[in-house]
Amino acid sequence: MTKPMKAAVAIMTAVIFAASPAAVLAYETKSYEQLSPNGKYLFVMLAKGTDMTKVDTLKKKYSHSGLYKANNANKPLWRINWYASTVHISSDGIHLVRVGRPIVEAMNGKPDMEQLALAFYKNGSQTRKYLIRDLIAKPSRLVKSGKGFKWQERIAFDDDSGKLEITLVTGQTKVFSVKSGKSITDKANNKKRRQ
């Protein structure tokens, strides 16, 4: 094989590996169940890849990712076709908040601001979403963490009030309505950081 052919094969192999499900979905390999705060509903997230921690026992038990009645988990009330390691389920069995990964990937040494921060759902359908850039305007405000960048400090879900509060690495706190997904308030914390 000539040098140019070897180089072409190496590049194609690298591209195929980078685009393979194992590489792209490495963080999506943990299936889990999560009860709603009132215990009436069960949210099921099935791993996109092979879940080595549960050996896919949840995939044998459930047909789809989505929301089930806790006392009758045979058929989902509604389904989803995405993966998230963190969700917050309302006790109404209707609303859900999906939280993006706390550490965003780097692109050319800078944070990928196009990654998901928050998404709001009603009966499994997305009603509103926010990307990292929607919550933090300047990439330089994200905090370097390992091979990526941290964008959030803390998330608090209050089922009773129907609110989600998120504190960003900038020190700013935002409160969202779980039902509408709209930002209710912006609060400046004691930290003196610019957005």
Secondary structure, DSSP 8 states (H G I E B T S, - for coil): --HHHHHHHHHHHHHHHHHSHHHHTGGG---EEEE-TTSSEEEEE--SS--TTTTTHHHHH-SSSEEEETTBTTS-SEE-----SEEEE-TTSSEEEEE--SEEEEETTEE-TTSEEEEEEETTEEEEEEEHHHH-S-GGGSEEETTEEE-EEEEEEETTTTEEEEEETTSEEEEEETTT--EEEEEE-SS----
